[in-house]
């Protein structure tokens, strides 16, 4: 029997963040999402695709549900010509 052990460290930091509310308006519908600004990372939290959970550089808003999706999910589920 062979046992291999590795030490793992973790540091949890509780720090205040600045939360901003963004309103997505599309035709007659609207949706509110919250974005957090992290002062340690000096960046906004990353919003994943709401279908496949990938982290794309560009997001599309689906007409019917106002979901934020990547280009692959937009083309796969919404069909051609969707926005």
matplotlib code that plots the C-alpha trace (Angstrom):
import matplotlib.pyplot as plt

x = [0.0, 1.4, 0.1, 0.8, 0.0, 0.2, -0.2, -2.7, -3.1, -6.0, -6.5, -10.0, -10.2, -13.3, -13.2, -15.9, -17.0, -18.8, -22.1, -23.6, -27.0, -27.2, -30.5, -30.7, -33.4, -34.5, -37.7, -40.4, -38.6, -36.1, -33.8, -31.6, -28.3, -25.7, -22.0, -19.4, -16.2, -13.4, -10.9, -8.2, -8.5, -9.3, -11.9, -15.5, -16.7, -16.9, -20.3, -20.5, -22.8, -26.1, -26.5, -23.1, -21.3, -18.3, -16.6, -16.8, -15.3, -18.5, -22.1, -25.4, -28.8, -31.4, -34.7, -37.2, -35.5, -33.0, -30.3, -26.6, -25.2, -22.0, -21.9, -21.9, -25.1, -26.7, -26.2, -27.0, -30.3, -31.7, -31.1, -29.7, -30.6, -31.2, -29.9]
y = [0.0, 3.4, 6.6, 10.0, 13.2, 16.7, 19.8, 22.3, 25.8, 28.1, 31.6, 33.0, 36.8, 38.7, 42.0, 44.5, 44.7, 47.3, 45.9, 47.5, 46.8, 46.5, 46.6, 44.7, 46.2, 44.2, 45.2, 45.3, 43.1, 44.0, 42.0, 43.1, 41.6, 42.4, 42.9, 42.9, 45.0, 43.4, 45.9, 43.1, 41.9, 45.3, 43.9, 43.0, 39.4, 37.3, 36.5, 33.0, 31.8, 30.9, 27.8, 26.0, 28.0, 28.8, 32.1, 33.8, 37.2, 38.2, 37.5, 37.7, 38.4, 35.9, 37.5, 35.3, 34.8, 37.6, 35.1, 36.0, 33.3, 32.7, 32.6, 28.8, 28.5, 31.4, 29.6, 26.1, 26.8, 30.0, 29.2, 31.5, 35.2, 35.3, 38.1]
z = [0.0, -1.0, 0.5, -1.0, 0.9, -0.3, 1.8, 0.5, 1.9, 1.5, 2.7, 3.0, 3.0, 4.0, 2.3, 1.4, -2.2, -4.1, -5.6, -8.7, -10.1, -13.9, -15.7, -19.0, -21.3, -24.3, -26.1, -23.5, -20.9, -18.3, -16.0, -13.1, -12.4, -9.7, -10.4, -7.6, -7.8, -5.9, -4.5, -4.1, -7.7, -9.0, -11.4, -11.7, -11.0, -14.1, -15.4, -16.9, -19.7, -18.1, -20.2, -20.3, -17.5, -19.7, -19.2, -22.6, -23.5, -25.2, -24.0, -25.9, -24.5, -25.4, -26.5, -24.6, -21.3, -21.2, -20.3, -20.8, -23.1, -25.0, -28.8, -29.0, -26.9, -28.7, -32.1, -30.8, -29.0, -30.5, -34.1, -36.9, -36.8, -33.0, -30.9]

ax = plt.figure().add_subplot(projection="3d")
ax.plot(x, y, z, "-o")
ax.set_aspect("equal")
plt.show()
